[in-house]
Amino acid sequence: MTLVMDRNRMIQLGLLLLVWSFLQRTPRGVPLGTAALELALQVAVFVVAICLHEFAHAFVATRLGDPTPRMTGRLTLDPRAHLDPLGTLLILVVNFGFAKPVLTNPAYFRRPARDSILVALAGPAMNLVLCAGSIMAVRQLFPDLMMATTSWWPLWKQALKFLLLSSAVLNAVLAIFNLLPIPPLDGSHLLERALSGRQLLAYRQNQMLISIVGLVLLMAGLLSPLFAAVERQVLVLCAT
């Protein structure tokens, strides 16, 4: 009974935080219906991007001989296998979240050092593929993106443009973000393969501290200029 009550309270708190976040991020003068649609599209883009990211890790690890992703139910496109409840809630509230990491066992790899790098790169590579596909779709469907006045467009066309732009930007940011050498991001696994001896030992011993510093930098907005630069470049590619 207590567990049920605690779960219900968590759901209620999450819904309240979602409503508060939605009202806070809605610019003045923007109809709530439009803002709600944009939020729903952004969440959909994030769910697809992060689930395909994790699926790519699982797929590559499996192809390289590791049965762990298949045995743990991660070799699937079902979002329920990849989404983390807290990480999904954070996506809705603070535009930052995470999925369940894919477990792998390098002992199954024929060439553990090389294959571990390929598995780590698979997620960001998937996001870059999705970004490139979205950019190509924008350029084909909306060649006059920067010149056109979209206020008279039908709702479906405005929604499609917003969806594709959001996909392009978000997947690019996810790829860059995951390549940062901050545990447990994919970049940390790549950095481990580049270090050896005392450097590797020191890095592993201080992973918790490095993670905390990375989280502080993220929450303080000190990484925002990097993500903003990525967004600007993606929008330029969409419009040229």
MARTIBA-294815 format. One record per residue: chain; y, z, x of N, C-alpha, C in turn; residue number from 0. Coordinates in pm, 1 decimal. Layout:
<atoms>
ATOM  ch  nyy  nzz  nxx  cayy  cazz  caxx  cyy  czz  cxx  i
ATOM  A  Y  Z  X  Y  Z  X  Y  Z  X  NUM
...
</atoms>
This chain:
<atoms>
ATOM  ch  nyy  nzz  nxx  cayy  cazz  caxx  cyy  czz  cxx  i
ATOM  A  -120.7  0.0  83.8  0.0  0.0  0.0  125.2  0.0  87.0  0
ATOM  A  120.6  80.8  191.9  236.5  89.6  281.2  259.9  -43.6  350.7  1
ATOM  A  149.9  -107.7  391.7  164.5  -236.2  458.0  225.2  -339.3  364.5  2
ATOM  A  184.7  -336.9  238.0  239.4  -430.6  140.3  388.2  -406.0  120.9  3
ATOM  A  426.4  -277.2  108.6  567.6  -243.5  90.0  649.1  -284.6  211.3  4
ATOM  A  595.3  -259.0  332.7  668.1  -295.6  452.7  685.4  -446.8  461.3  5
ATOM  A  581.9  -518.5  423.4  590.5  -664.5  427.1  694.2  -713.9  326.8  6
ATOM  A  693.9  -657.6  207.3  791.4  -697.2  106.2  933.7  -667.6  152.3  7
ATOM  A  951.9  -551.9  215.2  1085.4  -518.5  264.6  1129.1  -614.2  374.3  8
ATOM  A  1037.0  -652.7  460.2  1071.0  -748.4  564.9  1109.4  -883.4  505.3  9
ATOM  A  1036.9  -925.4  401.6  1069.7  -1051.9  335.8  1207.3  -1044.3  270.3  10
ATOM  A  1235.8  -931.4  202.5  1365.5  -914.2  139.2  1477.5  -913.5  243.4  11
ATOM  A  1453.9  -842.9  355.5  1555.1  -839.5  461.4  1577.1  -978.8  518.2  12
ATOM  A  1467.0  -1051.6  538.4  1479.8  -1187.1  590.7  1558.6  -1277.3  497.4  13
ATOM  A  1533.1  -1265.7  366.5  1607.1  -1347.1  269.0  1755.0  -1310.6  268.0  14
ATOM  A  1784.5  -1181.7  278.5  1925.1  -1139.1  283.3  1994.7  -1192.9  407.9  15
ATOM  A  1925.5  -1186.5  522.5  1982.8  -1239.8  645.6  2003.1  -1390.8  635.1  16
ATOM  A  1908.8  -1458.2  570.0  1921.1  -1602.3  552.7  2042.8  -1636.6  467.9  17
ATOM  A  2060.8  -1564.8  356.7  2175.9  -1590.4  269.4  2305.9  -1561.4  343.9  18
ATOM  A  2308.8  -1447.8  416.3  2430.1  -1412.4  492.4  2461.3  -1518.6  596.6  19
ATOM  A  2357.5  -1562.9  669.2  2377.9  -1664.4  771.6  2427.1  -1795.1  710.1  20
ATOM  A  2370.4  -1831.4  594.9  2409.1  -1955.5  527.9  2556.3  -1950.8  486.9  21
ATOM  A  2598.9  -1837.8  431.4  2738.2  -1824.3  388.9  2832.1  -1821.5  509.2  22
ATOM  A  2788.6  -1760.3  619.8  2873.0  -1752.2  737.9  2893.9  -1888.3  802.9  23
ATOM  A  2788.1  -1970.6  804.0  2796.7  -2097.2  874.1  2853.5  -2209.0  786.8  24
ATOM  A  2875.1  -2184.5  658.5  2927.9  -2287.0  569.7  3079.0  -2297.7  585.3  25
ATOM  A  3131.1  -2410.1  635.9  3276.2  -2425.3  651.5  3346.8  -2422.2  516.5  26
ATOM  A  3471.2  -2376.1  520.0  3549.7  -2373.1  397.4  3576.1  -2515.5  348.2  27
ATOM  A  3563.4  -2533.7  219.1  3586.9  -2664.2  159.9  3462.4  -2749.5  149.7  28
ATOM  A  3353.9  -2708.4  216.4  3228.7  -2784.1  208.3  3146.8  -2733.2  90.6  29
ATOM  A  3109.9  -2820.6  -3.4  3029.9  -2776.8  -118.4  2902.0  -2706.8  -73.5  30
ATOM  A  2865.3  -2602.0  -145.4  2744.9  -2528.3  -109.1  2620.6  -2616.9  -115.4  31
ATOM  A  2618.9  -2710.5  -209.9  2504.6  -2800.4  -219.8  2488.1  -2884.8  -94.7  32
ATOM  A  2599.0  -2936.3  -41.8  2594.1  -3016.6  80.8  2549.9  -2932.7  199.3  33
ATOM  A  2607.3  -2811.7  209.3  2570.8  -2722.3  319.3  2423.7  -2682.9  311.4  34
ATOM  A  2374.1  -2657.1  189.4  2234.0  -2620.3  172.3  2141.8  -2735.0  212.4  35
ATOM  A  2179.5  -2857.6  177.2  2099.3  -2974.3  213.3  2094.8  -2991.8  365.3  36
ATOM  A  2210.0  -2976.1  430.1  2214.3  -2990.0  575.9  2130.5  -2882.8  643.8  37
ATOM  A  2137.6  -2759.7  593.3  2057.3  -2651.5  649.9  1908.4  -2681.7  634.1  38
ATOM  A  1868.2  -2729.7  516.0  1728.2  -2762.2  491.3  1680.8  -2873.6  584.3  39
ATOM  A  1766.0  -2973.8  606.7  1729.3  -3083.2  695.5  1717.2  -3035.3  839.4  40
ATOM  A  1807.4  -2947.2  881.9  1801.8  -2894.1  1017.3  1674.8  -2813.3  1039.2  41
ATOM  A  1639.0  -2733.0  940.4  1516.4  -2653.5  950.8  1394.6  -2745.1  958.0  42
ATOM  A  1393.7  -2849.8  875.4  1282.0  -2944.3  875.8  1268.7  -3012.4  1011.9  43
ATOM  A  1382.1  -3053.4  1067.9  1380.6  -3117.6  1199.5  1327.2  -3021.3  1304.7  44
ATOM  A  1371.7  -2896.2  1299.7  1327.5  -2797.7  1397.9  1177.9  -2772.3  1386.1  45
ATOM  A  1128.7  -2759.1  1263.7  985.9  -2732.4  1243.0  902.4  -2847.5  1298.0  46
ATOM  A  941.4  -2971.0  1267.2  867.3  -3087.1  1316.6  871.6  -3091.6  1469.2  47
ATOM  A  990.2  -3070.2  1526.1  1006.9  -3080.0  1671.3  924.7  -2974.8  1744.3  48
ATOM  A  929.9  -2852.7  1696.4  862.7  -2744.4  1768.0  711.3  -2751.0  1748.4  49
ATOM  A  666.0  -2796.5  1630.4  522.0  -2808.4  1606.9  462.5  -2923.0  1688.8  50
ATOM  A  531.7  -3036.0  1696.8  483.2  -3146.4  1778.6  487.9  -3111.2  1927.1  51
ATOM  A  585.7  -3030.8  1965.0  594.4  -2981.7  2103.0  467.9  -2903.5  2138.7  52
ATOM  A  430.4  -2808.3  2053.0  312.3  -2727.0  2080.0  184.0  -2810.0  2068.7  53
ATOM  A  178.9  -2901.3  1973.6  61.9  -2987.8  1960.1  41.6  -3071.5  2086.1  54
ATOM  A  151.4  -3117.3  2146.6  140.9  -3196.9  2268.9  77.0  -3115.6  2381.3  55
ATOM  A  117.7  -2989.0  2393.8  53.2  -2901.8  2492.7  -97.5  -2894.5  2467.3  56
ATOM  A  -133.8  -2868.5  2340.3  -274.5  -2852.9  2304.3  -352.1  -2982.0  2327.7  57
ATOM  A  -293.2  -3094.3  2291.0  -361.4  -3224.0  2302.8  -388.9  -3257.7  2449.0  58
ATOM  A  -288.6  -3243.0  2533.4  -305.6  -3277.8  2675.0  -405.3  -3183.3  2741.9  59
ATOM  A  -394.6  -3053.4  2712.4  -488.9  -2958.1  2770.9  -632.3  -2991.1  2730.5  60
ATOM  A  -650.8  -3028.7  2604.1  -784.6  -3064.2  2556.2  -836.9  -3189.4  2624.8  61
ATOM  A  -751.7  -3289.6  2639.1  -793.6  -3413.1  2704.7  -826.9  -3390.1  2851.9  62
ATOM  A  -768.4  -3287.5  2911.1  -795.4  -3256.7  3051.4  -914.2  -3163.1  3068.9  63
ATOM  A  -982.2  -3132.5  2958.3  -1106.6  -3058.8  2968.8  -1104.9  -2915.0  2923.6  64
ATOM  A  -992.4  -2865.0  2875.8  -983.8  -2725.1  2834.5  -1010.4  -2714.1  2683.8  65
ATOM  A  -1118.0  -2647.1  2642.1  -1148.0  -2635.1  2498.6  -1070.5  -2523.0  2429.3  66
ATOM  A  -992.5  -2447.2  2505.8  -923.9  -2330.4  2449.0  -833.3  -2365.1  2331.3  67
ATOM  A  -746.8  -2466.6  2341.8  -661.4  -2499.3  2226.3  -739.8  -2532.7  2100.6  68
ATOM  A  -850.3  -2604.7  2116.0  -931.7  -2639.9  1999.6  -996.0  -2514.4  1940.5  69
ATOM  A  -1048.6  -2427.0  2026.9  -1116.4  -2306.3  1980.3  -1020.5  -2207.7  1913.3  70
ATOM  A  -894.5  -2210.7  1953.6  -794.6  -2120.6  1894.7  -718.4  -2185.3  1779.7  71
ATOM  A  -761.4  -2303.1  1737.4  -701.2  -2367.0  1621.2  -566.1  -2430.4  1644.5  72
ATOM  A  -534.5  -2464.6  1769.2  -402.0  -2520.1  1797.9  -401.8  -2672.0  1810.0  73
ATOM  A  -517.1  -2734.4  1808.1  -522.2  -2879.8  1816.1  -509.4  -2937.2  1675.3  74
ATOM  A  -393.0  -2916.1  1616.4  -367.6  -2956.7  1478.9  -218.7  -2980.8  1460.0  75
ATOM  A  -186.3  -3061.5  1359.0  -46.0  -3084.4  1323.0  -0.9  -2991.4  1211.0  76
ATOM  A  -87.7  -2903.2  1167.2  -53.7  -2808.0  1061.8  49.4  -2708.0  1114.9  77
ATOM  A  171.0  -2704.4  1058.5  274.6  -2612.6  1107.8  232.1  -2466.8  1104.7  78
ATOM  A  144.2  -2429.7  1012.7  102.5  -2290.1  1001.8  31.4  -2241.9  1127.7  79
ATOM  A  -26.8  -2333.6  1202.3  -97.1  -2295.0  1325.3  -1.2  -2270.6  1440.5  80
ATOM  A  120.6  -2323.5  1430.4  213.7  -2317.5  1542.9  334.3  -2226.8  1519.2  81
ATOM  A  375.5  -2210.5  1394.4  497.1  -2135.0  1367.1  473.3  -1985.1  1380.1  82
ATOM  A  568.6  -1917.6  1440.5  567.6  -1771.9  1449.3  663.2  -1718.7  1343.1  83
ATOM  A  622.5  -1620.8  1261.5  709.5  -1571.9  1152.7  847.3  -1526.8  1201.8  84
ATOM  A  850.6  -1444.6  1306.9  978.8  -1397.3  1358.8  1058.7  -1511.6  1418.2  85
ATOM  A  990.9  -1599.1  1492.0  1060.9  -1712.4  1551.6  1119.6  -1804.9  1447.8  86
ATOM  A  1048.1  -1824.6  1337.6  1098.9  -1909.2  1229.3  1219.1  -1844.6  1161.1  87
ATOM  A  1213.1  -1712.6  1139.9  1325.8  -1641.7  1079.1  1450.2  -1652.1  1166.8  88
ATOM  A  1430.7  -1641.2  1297.5  1544.9  -1651.4  1388.5  1606.3  -1791.2  1385.2  89
ATOM  A  1522.6  -1893.0  1364.2  1575.6  -2028.6  1350.6  1675.6  -2034.8  1234.9  90
ATOM  A  1639.2  -1972.4  1124.6  1723.4  -1975.7  1005.7  1849.9  -1893.5  1022.8  91
ATOM  A  1840.1  -1783.3  1097.6  1951.0  -1688.2  1105.3  2047.0  -1720.4  1218.7  92
ATOM  A  1993.7  -1746.6  1337.8  2081.2  -1762.1  1454.8  2064.9  -1896.7  1524.1  93
ATOM  A  1996.1  -1991.7  1458.8  1976.1  -2125.4  1516.5  1898.6  -2122.0  1647.6  94
ATOM  A  1819.4  -2018.7  1667.8  1736.3  -2009.1  1786.8  1604.6  -1945.7  1747.9  95
ATOM  A  1495.1  -2004.2  1790.7  1366.8  -1948.2  1753.3  1259.3  -1992.9  1849.6  96
ATOM  A  1136.0  -1966.0  1813.8  1024.9  -1998.9  1901.5  897.6  -2013.8  1819.2  97
ATOM  A  798.9  -2077.8  1879.9  668.3  -2094.8  1816.4  565.1  -2013.9  1894.3  98
ATOM  A  442.4  -2012.2  1843.2  334.9  -1944.2  1913.9  298.9  -2027.1  2038.1  99
ATOM  A  290.7  -1964.9  2154.2  251.9  -2041.5  2273.3  106.6  -2085.7  2264.8  100
ATOM  A  79.2  -2201.5  2319.0  -57.5  -2253.6  2323.9  -129.6  -2191.7  2443.0  101
ATOM  A  -241.8  -2128.0  2416.8  -319.7  -2066.5  2523.4  -405.7  -2171.6  2592.2  102
ATOM  A  -404.8  -2170.6  2724.9  -488.2  -2261.6  2803.0  -558.2  -2183.2  2913.3  103
ATOM  A  -665.4  -2240.5  2964.5  -741.9  -2179.8  3073.8  -754.0  -2282.6  3185.6  104
ATOM  A  -672.1  -2272.1  3290.2  -675.0  -2371.4  3398.7  -810.0  -2382.0  3468.6  105
ATOM  A  -897.4  -2282.5  3449.4  -1029.0  -2288.0  3514.1  -1110.0  -2407.8  3465.6  106
ATOM  A  -1077.4  -2459.5  3348.1  -1149.8  -2574.9  3293.8  -1099.2  -2707.4  3351.4  107
ATOM  A  -981.3  -2707.2  3412.1  -923.1  -2830.9  3462.9  -994.1  -2875.2  3591.0  108
ATOM  A  -1009.6  -3005.1  3607.0  -1068.7  -3057.4  3729.7  -973.8  -3038.1  3847.4  109
ATOM  A  -846.9  -3058.4  3822.5  -744.9  -3036.4  3926.5  -641.5  -2940.5  3867.8  110
ATOM  A  -666.2  -2809.7  3878.5  -583.0  -2710.1  3809.4  -433.3  -2721.6  3836.9  111
ATOM  A  -394.1  -2743.6  3961.6  -251.7  -2749.2  3995.4  -183.9  -2866.5  3925.0  112
ATOM  A  -243.7  -2985.9  3938.7  -184.6  -3104.8  3876.5  -192.3  -3098.4  3725.2  113
ATOM  A  -308.0  -3059.4  3672.8  -327.3  -3061.0  3528.3  -240.3  -2957.2  3458.4  114
ATOM  A  -216.4  -2843.3  3521.6  -127.7  -2741.8  3463.1  14.4  -2794.9  3450.6  115
ATOM  A  56.2  -2874.0  3548.3  189.6  -2934.7  3542.6  196.5  -3035.2  3427.7  116
ATOM  A  90.6  -3115.2  3412.3  88.7  -3213.9  3304.1  94.2  -3146.2  3167.3  117
ATOM  A  21.4  -3035.1  3152.7  24.4  -2962.2  3025.6  162.5  -2904.5  2999.8  118
ATOM  A  226.0  -2849.7  3103.0  359.8  -2792.1  3086.9  462.9  -2898.5  3050.3  119
ATOM  A  447.3  -3018.8  3106.3  542.4  -3126.4  3080.3  520.4  -3193.1  2944.7  120
ATOM  A  402.1  -3173.3  2886.5  368.8  -3244.5  2762.9  464.0  -3209.9  2649.4  121
ATOM  A  499.5  -3081.7  2634.6  589.2  -3040.8  2526.1  727.2  -3103.9  2536.3  122
ATOM  A  799.0  -3084.0  2650.4  928.8  -3149.5  2665.4  921.2  -3301.0  2655.1  123
ATOM  A  812.7  -3360.0  2705.8  798.3  -3505.8  2696.3  791.3  -3549.9  2550.8  124
ATOM  A  718.8  -3473.7  2468.5  712.0  -3504.8  2325.0  850.8  -3499.5  2262.6  125
ATOM  A  930.1  -3398.6  2297.8  1065.3  -3387.8  2243.1  1152.9  -3504.0  2287.2  126
ATOM  A  1136.0  -3549.8  2411.3  1213.8  -3664.6  2458.2  1173.4  -3792.1  2385.7  127
ATOM  A  1044.9  -3806.0  2354.6  998.4  -3922.0  2277.6  1059.5  -3920.1  2137.8  128
ATOM  A  1059.4  -3802.4  2073.9  1118.9  -3789.7  1940.9  1269.0  -3817.0  1945.9  129
ATOM  A  1334.3  -3770.3  2051.9  1478.3  -3795.8  2068.6  1504.7  -3944.7  2082.3  130
ATOM  A  1428.1  -4011.6  2168.2  1447.5  -4155.1  2189.2  1421.5  -4233.2  2061.0  131
ATOM  A  1316.2  -4195.8  1987.5  1287.8  -4262.9  1861.2  1399.0  -4244.6  1760.2  132
ATOM  A  1456.6  -4124.4  1754.6  1567.0  -4098.2  1661.3  1690.6  -4177.7  1699.2  133
ATOM  A  1719.3  -4185.2  1829.4  1835.6  -4262.9  1875.1  1818.6  -4410.0  1838.7  134
ATOM  A  1700.2  -4464.3  1862.4  1674.5  -4604.7  1829.4  1689.2  -4628.4  1679.2  135
ATOM  A  1641.5  -4533.2  1598.7  1652.4  -4548.4  1453.1  1798.7  -4544.8  1408.9  136
ATOM  A  1877.6  -4456.2  1467.1  2020.1  -4448.9  1433.1  2090.0  -4579.5  1468.6  137
ATOM  A  2061.7  -4631.8  1586.4  2129.8  -4753.1  1630.4  2089.6  -4874.2  1547.4  138
ATOM  A  1967.3  -4875.4  1495.3  1922.4  -4986.1  1411.9  1974.8  -4975.1  1268.3  139
ATOM  A  1972.4  -4853.5  1214.3  2008.3  -4834.5  1073.4  2158.6  -4813.7  1052.8  140
ATOM  A  2226.3  -4759.5  1155.2  2369.1  -4730.4  1142.2  2444.1  -4784.6  1263.9  141
ATOM  A  2448.0  -4917.1  1279.3  2513.6  -4975.5  1397.4  2663.6  -4947.9  1402.6  142
ATOM  A  2724.9  -4920.9  1286.8  2869.0  -4892.4  1281.8  2892.5  -4742.8  1265.2  143
ATOM  A  2810.2  -4663.0  1331.1  2811.4  -4518.1  1311.6  2949.1  -4457.2  1331.7  144
ATOM  A  3018.8  -4494.2  1438.5  3147.0  -4431.4  1470.3  3262.9  -4495.0  1395.2  145
ATOM  A  3242.5  -4612.4  1337.7  3351.0  -4684.1  1271.8  3349.6  -4664.9  1120.7  146
ATOM  A  3231.5  -4642.5  1065.3  3219.5  -4641.8  919.2  3272.9  -4513.6  858.0  147
ATOM  A  3329.6  -4526.3  739.8  3367.0  -4410.4  658.5  3251.9  -4380.2  565.7  148
ATOM  A  3189.4  -4263.3  585.6  3063.4  -4235.0  517.7  3081.4  -4162.7  384.9  149
ATOM  A  3202.5  -4130.1  347.6  3222.6  -4049.6  226.8  3176.6  -4122.7  101.0  150
ATOM  A  3176.9  -4256.6  102.2  3136.1  -4332.3  -16.3  2988.1  -4367.6  -14.1  151
ATOM  A  2918.6  -4331.5  95.2  2776.6  -4361.8  103.7  2698.7  -4282.4  -0.4  152
ATOM  A  2587.0  -4338.1  -49.9  2500.3  -4258.6  -138.3  2443.0  -4139.6  -63.0  153
ATOM  A  2403.7  -4037.7  -138.4  2357.8  -3912.8  -76.6  2238.2  -3935.6  15.7  154
ATOM  A  2144.5  -4021.3  -26.2  2026.0  -4041.5  56.5  2061.1  -4100.5  192.8  155
ATOM  A  2163.3  -4187.3  195.9  2202.0  -4250.4  322.6  2271.5  -4148.9  413.4  156
ATOM  A  2358.1  -4066.3  355.5  2422.0  -3961.1  434.5  2318.0  -3863.2  488.6  157
ATOM  A  2219.9  -3828.4  403.3  2115.8  -3734.5  445.7  2030.7  -3794.0  557.3  158
ATOM  A  1998.4  -3923.2  546.3  1917.6  -3988.5  649.1  1991.7  -3992.9  782.5  159
ATOM  A  2121.3  -4024.8  777.4  2200.4  -4026.9  900.9  2204.1  -3888.5  964.1  160
ATOM  A  2228.2  -3786.7  883.1  2233.1  -3649.0  933.4  2098.1  -3607.8  991.3  161
ATOM  A  1989.4  -3647.1  924.1  1855.1  -3612.2  969.7  1825.7  -3673.5  1105.9  162
ATOM  A  1856.2  -3801.0  1122.1  1826.7  -3869.2  1247.9  1913.3  -3817.3  1361.2  163
ATOM  A  2041.8  -3793.4  1334.5  2129.9  -3738.2  1438.2  2084.4  -3598.4  1478.8  164
ATOM  A  2047.7  -3517.9  1380.0  2000.3  -3382.9  1409.6  1872.4  -3387.8  1492.8  165
ATOM  A  1783.3  -3481.4  1458.9  1658.9  -3495.6  1533.8  1685.6  -3536.1  1677.5  166
ATOM  A  1776.3  -3630.6  1696.7  1808.0  -3677.1  1832.0  1864.5  -3563.9  1916.8  167
ATOM  A  1962.2  -3493.3  1861.3  2028.4  -3386.7  1937.2  1933.2  -3269.9  1961.0  168
ATOM  A  1867.2  -3224.5  1856.0  1783.0  -3105.8  1867.7  1666.4  -3128.6  1963.8  169
ATOM  A  1603.3  -3244.5  1957.1  1491.1  -3269.9  2046.6  1536.2  -3280.2  2191.3  170
ATOM  A  1654.0  -3336.1  2214.6  1706.8  -3340.8  2351.3  1735.3  -3200.1  2403.3  171
ATOM  A  1797.2  -3117.2  2320.7  1828.0  -2979.9  2361.1  1699.5  -2901.2  2384.6  172
ATOM  A  1599.7  -2919.0  2297.3  1472.4  -2848.6  2315.1  1405.1  -2888.9  2446.3  173
ATOM  A  1409.9  -3016.1  2479.1  1347.7  -3062.0  2603.9  1415.0  -2997.1  2723.9  174
ATOM  A  1548.2  -2998.5  2726.8  1620.9  -2940.2  2839.2  1600.4  -2789.4  2844.4  175
ATOM  A  1607.9  -2725.4  2727.3  1592.1  -2580.6  2720.4  1455.8  -2537.3  2772.7  176
ATOM  A  1351.7  -2607.6  2732.1  1217.2  -2568.6  2773.2  1189.9  -2596.3  2920.0  177
ATOM  A  1271.1  -2675.5  2984.9  1253.9  -2702.0  3126.9  1326.2  -2599.9  3214.2  178
ATOM  A  1401.2  -2508.7  3152.7  1465.1  -2403.5  3231.1  1358.2  -2312.2  3291.3  179
ATOM  A  1377.5  -2266.8  3415.7  1274.9  -2184.2  3482.6  1278.7  -2038.7  3438.7  180
ATOM  A  1276.6  -2016.3  3307.9  1282.9  -1882.0  3250.9  1151.7  -1854.4  3178.3  181
ATOM  A  1076.4  -1754.3  3220.1  951.3  -1722.3  3149.4  978.4  -1685.7  3004.9  182
ATOM  A  896.8  -1729.8  2909.6  773.4  -1807.8  2925.9  792.4  -1956.5  2901.0  183
ATOM  A  911.5  -2009.5  2924.8  937.9  -2150.8  2898.5  855.0  -2238.8  2991.9  184
ATOM  A  842.4  -2365.5  2954.4  760.4  -2458.2  3033.0  812.0  -2471.8  3175.8  185
ATOM  A  941.7  -2462.1  3193.1  998.5  -2473.3  3327.0  950.6  -2365.0  3421.3  186
ATOM  A  916.1  -2248.5  3367.3  867.0  -2140.4  3453.3  730.3  -2176.1  3512.0  187
ATOM  A  646.5  -2246.8  3434.6  515.4  -2288.4  3486.0  531.8  -2394.5  3595.3  188
ATOM  A  630.4  -2481.7  3577.0  656.3  -2582.4  3680.1  707.7  -2517.0  3807.9  189
ATOM  A  794.7  -2416.4  3792.8  848.4  -2348.1  3910.1  738.4  -2274.0  3985.5  190
ATOM  A  645.3  -2214.6  3911.8  534.7  -2143.4  3976.3  454.1  -2236.8  4065.6  191
ATOM  A  438.8  -2361.3  4022.2  363.1  -2456.7  4102.7  439.4  -2500.7  4226.3  192
ATOM  A  571.5  -2481.8  4226.6  652.7  -2520.3  4341.5  667.6  -2406.1  4442.5  193
ATOM  A  635.9  -2284.4  4398.9  648.7  -2168.0  4486.4  513.4  -2132.0  4546.0  194
ATOM  A  518.0  -2057.7  4653.8  393.7  -2011.7  4717.0  422.2  -1883.9  4794.7  195
ATOM  A  316.1  -1813.9  4827.2  328.8  -1695.7  4910.6  415.2  -1587.5  4848.7  196
ATOM  A  506.1  -1533.4  4928.1  591.7  -1423.3  4884.4  686.3  -1464.3  4771.9  197
ATOM  A  732.0  -1587.7  4775.8  822.6  -1634.1  4670.9  753.2  -1631.0  4534.4  198
ATOM  A  631.0  -1680.0  4529.3  555.8  -1680.2  4404.5  526.5  -1538.0  4358.5  199
ATOM  A  489.7  -1450.6  4452.9  461.3  -1311.4  4419.2  585.6  -1242.8  4363.2  200
ATOM  A  700.8  -1264.7  4428.7  825.3  -1203.4  4382.1  864.0  -1256.3  4244.8  201
ATOM  A  843.6  -1385.3  4222.8  877.6  -1444.6  4092.8  791.5  -1384.3  3982.1  202
ATOM  A  662.6  -1371.7  4006.3  572.7  -1316.9  3904.8  600.4  -1169.0  3878.9  203
ATOM  A  637.0  -1096.1  3981.9  666.1  -954.1  3965.3  794.1  -929.8  3886.4  204
ATOM  A  883.8  -1027.7  3886.7  1013.9  -1010.7  3821.0  1029.0  -1098.5  3697.2  205
ATOM  A  917.2  -1143.5  3641.7  925.1  -1232.7  3525.9  994.1  -1166.3  3407.0  206
ATOM  A  964.4  -1039.9  3381.4  1027.3  -970.7  3268.8  1177.9  -964.7  3286.8  207
ATOM  A  1222.6  -930.2  3407.5  1366.5  -922.4  3434.9  1431.6  -1059.8  3419.6  208
ATOM  A  1365.0  -1163.1  3470.8  1419.8  -1298.6  3459.3  1429.9  -1339.7  3312.7  209
ATOM  A  1329.5  -1303.2  3232.5  1331.9  -1335.2  3089.2  1448.5  -1265.5  3020.3  210
ATOM  A  1472.4  -1139.7  3053.9  1582.0  -1064.4  2992.4  1716.2  -1125.7  3030.5  211
ATOM  A  1730.6  -1160.9  3157.8  1855.6  -1223.9  3203.3  1876.9  -1356.7  3130.7  212
ATOM  A  1771.0  -1435.1  3116.9  1782.1  -1562.6  3045.5  1821.0  -1543.3  2901.0  213
ATOM  A  1763.0  -1441.3  2835.6  1797.1  -1413.6  2696.2  1942.5  -1370.2  2682.8  214
ATOM  A  1989.1  -1288.8  2776.6  2129.3  -1244.2  2774.8  2222.9  -1363.2  2791.4  215
ATOM  A  2190.3  -1451.0  2886.2  2272.3  -1571.0  2907.3  2277.3  -1656.8  2781.5  216
ATOM  A  2162.9  -1668.7  2715.1  2156.1  -1749.7  2593.3  2238.0  -1687.9  2481.4  217
ATOM  A  2218.6  -1558.3  2456.7  2288.0  -1491.1  2347.4  2437.9  -1479.3  2374.1  218
ATOM  A  2475.6  -1472.5  2500.8  2617.7  -1463.2  2536.5  2687.2  -1598.7  2532.2  219
ATOM  A  2612.4  -1703.4  2511.4  2671.2  -1836.8  2502.4  2698.6  -1902.2  2636.0  220
ATOM  A  2648.0  -1844.3  2745.5  2676.3  -1899.0  2877.5  2598.2  -2027.5  2904.4  221
ATOM  A  2494.7  -2052.0  2825.5  2420.8  -2177.6  2837.6  2471.9  -2283.8  2739.8  222
ATOM  A  2565.4  -2244.2  2654.6  2617.3  -2337.4  2553.7  2681.2  -2462.0  2613.0  223
ATOM  A  2757.9  -2451.9  2725.3  2815.3  -2574.3  2782.1  2709.6  -2677.4  2820.5  224
ATOM  A  2595.0  -2630.8  2869.7  2486.5  -2723.5  2903.0  2436.4  -2795.0  2778.4  225
ATOM  A  2410.7  -2719.0  2672.7  2359.2  -2778.7  2549.7  2464.6  -2869.2  2484.3  226
ATOM  A  2592.0  -2829.6  2494.8  2699.5  -2911.3  2438.8  2709.7  -3045.4  2512.1  227
ATOM  A  2691.9  -3042.4  2644.3  2695.0  -3165.7  2722.7  2579.2  -3257.2  2683.1  228
ATOM  A  2462.2  -3199.2  2661.4  2346.8  -3278.0  2616.4  2375.0  -3340.6  2480.7  229
ATOM  A  2432.9  -3262.2  2389.5  2464.5  -3313.6  2256.3  2563.1  -3429.1  2263.4  230
ATOM  A  2668.0  -3413.4  2345.7  2767.5  -3521.2  2358.8  2703.8  -3649.0  2410.4  231
ATOM  A  2617.3  -3636.8  2509.2  2553.7  -3754.9  2566.7  2462.8  -3823.6  2465.8  232
ATOM  A  2391.0  -3744.7  2387.7  2302.8  -3802.9  2286.1  2384.1  -3877.2  2180.9  233
ATOM  A  2494.4  -3819.2  2137.3  2579.0  -3884.7  2037.5  2638.8  -4012.7  2091.5  234
ATOM  A  2671.9  -4015.1  2220.6  2722.3  -4137.9  2283.5  2613.4  -4245.0  2280.8  235
ATOM  A  2490.5  -4205.7  2312.0  2380.3  -4302.4  2311.3  2353.3  -4353.5  2169.0  236
ATOM  A  2373.7  -4267.4  2069.1  2353.8  -4310.3  1930.9  2457.5  -4411.7  1886.8  237
ATOM  A  2575.4  -4404.2  1944.1  2687.4  -4485.9  1897.5  2709.2  -4611.8  1981.2  238
ATOM  A  2628.7  -4630.1  2087.5  2650.2  -4747.0  2173.5  2531.6  -4841.3  2167.2  239
</atoms>
